[in-house]
Amino acid sequence: MRAVVIARAGGPEVLEERDVEDLPAPGEGQVLVKVAAAGVNRADTLQRQGLYPVPPGASPFPGLECSGTILALGANVPSRWAVGDQVCALLSGGGYAEKVVVPAGQLLPVPEGVSLTDAAGLTEVACTVWSTVFMTSHLSPGESFLIHGGSSGIGTFAIQIAKHLGIKVFVTAGSEEKLAACKGLGADLCINYKTEDFVARVKEETNGKGVDVILDNIGGLYLQRNLNSLGLDGRLFIIGFQGGTMTEVNLQPMLARRLTIQAAGLRNRSLANKALIVSEVEKNVWPAIAEGKVKPVIYKTFPLSEAAEAHKLMEESSHIGKILLIP
């Protein structure tokens, strides 16, 4: 089969589409999926640079989500799944290929009203957002929510699901085009982080109280400002370190306002934990997608052979929404 190989750690040019050994038959509780499209995620760019090791037993090929058609079932796969079903999947790797083996607990049906290709852009964002700010930080209707990187794949999804659930949404982004896109998706307050102080704007819009939950992909650079932006019992959830992993911080706001800092990714979780997240996403998010309240935001698709171009676009951060690869 054809797959994208990371020839060596480095820039986008190290991604090479090659003929690789075909996959073995799916094992216990696994299914074999013919990939229709694969989502491109920032974690893939880190793996390419040698900064995000592949978990033991996972495919060495990048790609943490895909959509496709079931080709074969292993033993003891739940009876809800059959050969020919159209699915999307949360992966530990291997999405940048013509076929991938997936634990059955990490499969979701393609939502009603979404194309098989576009469904590739849903799983990672839905599982990330639901597991962090809803399952862990318990973001609830009537609360307020600040999303950094509102125009990203994560951000465009988070805006929509939060608004659907009756939450006031603030976002940061770096251009007027991105801010307009966030506004169009339902964001209540859109802040240009290049020209405005997001802490001041948040305080102004909340009458000095601050927001209840922040979803942050920046890390060290924003840590103090995030703490300063949270209200009483506020929760900060960190999912990335684009602004570095080290900083000096005044912890006094944490004690004064009972703040919580949390952090997690998806890739290194246990199969059972991933299956739980996927199940919760199907129960809580998929109905909103079927109703048209939440839609995948797809910026651009590339053929698998142009994975390097897709990574260049991801790292330029000029996109709005998801980037997909098509085998």
Secondary structure as UniProt FT lines:
FT   STRAND          2..6
FT   HELIX           12..14
FT   STRAND          15..19
FT   TURN            28..29
FT   STRAND          30..40
FT   HELIX           42..48
FT   TURN            49..50
FT   TURN            56..57
FT   STRAND          65..73
FT   TURN            75..76
FT   TURN            79..80
FT   TURN            83..84
FT   STRAND          86..90
FT   STRAND          99..103
FT   HELIX           104..106
FT   STRAND          107..109
FT   TURN            112..113
FT   TURN            116..117
FT   HELIX           118..121
FT   HELIX           123..129
FT   HELIX           130..134
FT   TURN            135..136
FT   TURN            141..142
FT   STRAND          144..148
FT   TURN            150..151
FT   HELIX           153..164
FT   TURN            165..166
FT   STRAND          168..173
FT   HELIX           176..184
FT   TURN            185..186
FT   STRAND          189..192
FT   TURN            193..195
FT   HELIX           198..205
FT   TURN            206..208
FT   STRAND          211..216
FT   HELIX           220..222
FT   HELIX           223..229
FT   STRAND          230..238
FT   TURN            242..243
FT   HELIX           252..257
FT   STRAND          260..263
FT   TURN            267..268
FT   HELIX           271..284
FT   HELIX           286..290
FT   TURN            291..292
FT   STRAND          298..303
FT   HELIX           304..306
FT   HELIX           307..316
FT   STRAND          321..326
//
